[in-house]
Amino acid sequence: MVALPTKAAPSMTVLVPPRIYFRGGTSWDVATGNHWPTYDSAVAELNWAYLATQTVDGVAITPENYRELFPKWVLTPQTHTEGATSWRQPPSEWNYYGANSSQFIQSKTGGTTTTVTAGQIAYAQDPADPPLLTRDPIVGSPIAILGNASPQTGSARRVELNPGALWSSQIYVGGVQIGEPSDPNSPWLTGVVPEGTRMHSRWINFQRNLNTDGKVEIAGVGGCVFQIGLPTTGVAINNPKGASTLLSRMQTALRSAGVQGVQLRFSTYLTQRWASEEILAEIPELAECLELSSRRETSPGAYVNELITCQYDKLLKLWNQTPSMSKKKNRAIARVVGTVGIWDKGEPSTVPWQRYLPAVIDPRLVNANTGYAPNPLGCANARIDGGARVLSLDLGNTVPETDSAGQKYDLGELRVGIESGGERFEIGSLKPSAYAAAAYERTAGIVDMAIPTGVPLEGRLVLEAQEKRLYRGSSSMRFVAALAESADQLVVQTDQRGVYVEQGETGVINFDVLYNGPAPRRRTVHVTIAQYLRVSAPPGADGGAWQLVGSTLPGQTEPRAPAAYFPTPGGSSQVLTVQVALDDTGYGRGSFSFAPIEPGFPTYVFFPYLDSNPAPKLPEQIGPVAPGLTTLNAFYACARIMPFDDDLPAKFAECWNRTHSEDAAYEFVDRHIFAAYALIYPIMAGLVGSKQKLIDNNSGIQERTSAALRDNSAYLPITRELSAGKRAVIAMWGQLVDKGFTPSFDFPGDPQGATRTAPTSCVEL
């Protein structure tokens, strides 16, 4: 264990007024060419074993012909099957020309805009009727997430740490802006995100939409939460004549002792493809596809998705007709609701803190034989303000929508209570009107409840619903637990949700622990950290589940081998238990290190327990949907062990020193580095698609691939799979360009450099 200083428990969060609410849409311009099985994400190369089985005009794709054949193959429709349903789609998938930009939508044609809709400076007395400020001057102002200011990129970037996973989305963001800072006469707020901090997808809920009308496609059934802190030193507020009460209250709160800054939190859900204004303007005929079935039975037990086949056909027609890269984009769009509030002392920047209420699944009520789905609720975040005797619940990603219209599932009455000393005390109830879509959109899912006199302020929070509302197939009207804090009321979170580790490096992850249980708070807790890997090893099929390292699942003949190990005194381990000392507030911090064994994507899952309890049993598998521990309710951090390319710089030096051939040097960097980027991410072809482009763009390539920019939204490649070894080769190539490929120059360190064998190629190195 690494001992780190403790910090005081938070006294404010975005759950404490003042709150500024916004809603609208998000745009995800993610590139889709780097998916399985085309791409071997662990080593960041084309999946040659798979491509050898693919043909163009009867010719298999190989390292000798891929420059010619791959572009044809990747845009050719193939039959794709999931379960009993099939359709036609190309290997490129739905947004081959994406640039991974991420932004709140600001329509230029009267469509979706993302703006401040209201605010709140006091707690609500009635959960269904919050005291909203809707005429404040800041209301109606646009809100934006931005890229870094230097180098200027304009847009934040969404990047998957693991391209083959569902649980590791990140947003590289440089700042947040509300209003128009160019106008000194209007109210606005801006904040800067420190480099090294990025947003991570939290509370990923794959039952966020129940899709009862069958019109919600693929990612649309999911939802998640993003959060970021903006330190006070980088926050600027313009409030002419103090006209904005919301901004005035924000300014006052920022002057409070210990406040770290401003915090942005938002939920994104109901994702749609083929629905952005841009793609509909280019292909208005996409509307015709909506008349087709997504599951038409063609024979007993077999179905075809005519809708998605039609969409791909029309998209490919556009891609083949227009040379314009911008017109080819098929961004995904999603709904968004969010809150801007105070980031207080002790709070992590990127994850909701304080009390954590995951869904409660009673295995006795899950009828697997008839396919009844268990409790579909996501988790909730909560805070008790003891002075005001108010419980604030964040239901931003909790209550699912039912269908493509976005109406909330009717859970009936929800009863909220606190368990203390073996008794349950009622705080109050939420009627459907308090969490329905209209209420949800007004306050981004935040609900305040007054705590009656006599109800203790310490204890385990539990939210109950009628059994029949949670478990389809049940007719019981009794109230059962729907959401609840864990029995030991321990929370473990980390701002280091995504960590990149190079060959030969040691990764370090710090984590925060919070105990919300009964006194005494000053105590020692244990946190077991276990390594999990995706059930199917890359570049295998996309998997939604994790497997415990060392376990053997059905169908496997060997225990799952690790991608990294925990260095320990006298050896190494695959499971590590850390002791964390908590202070009087119940807060503590721990740390662990890990060392790579091979390239890959280990997930580290935290299992906290009190010193008075036995160590928990580690599940061999963790899936995306309950029952059991899931990717929604587990505490975890993700790591990417970068490709092992440390030998490439020496090979490139040998290549140049022995040939002094400009063409041989280009062939080396193209084959080992740039060709894959130009083919998998065609948005990059304009920079790296030929030798002349590499030469012409050399200075920009050198700047934007610098290790100093790795946490910057301007970094290339945007997808962040460039290893230190390959980065060094790019720098060496840049040297040759700057020197005009002069034959008198040699790289140092090649003892045979003076002996010329004069080969015409050195790709085999």
Helices and strands as residue ranges (DSSP letters): E 19-28, E 39-40, E 45-46, H 48-51, E 55-56, E 59-60, H 66-74, E 78-82, E 85-89, E 101-104, E 115-120, E 143-146, E 156-160, E 169-172, E 175-178, E 188-192, E 199-200, E 202-205, G 218-221, E 223-231, G 232-234, E 236-238, G 240-242, H 245-254, E 261-272, H 277-282, H 286-289, E 296-299, E 302-304, H 306-321, G 326-328, E 332-343, E 355-357, G 363-365, G 368-370, E 380-385, E 390-394, E 414-420, E 423-430, H 432-435, H 437-443, E 446-450, E 460-466, H 467-470, E 479-484, E 490-493, E 498-501, E 507-515, E 524-534, E 546-548, E 564-568, E 571-573, E 575-581, E 587-596, E 603-610, E 621-622, E 635-641, H 648-659, H 662-669, I 670-674, H 675-680, G 682-684, H 685-688, H 691-696, H 698-704, G 707-709, H 724-738
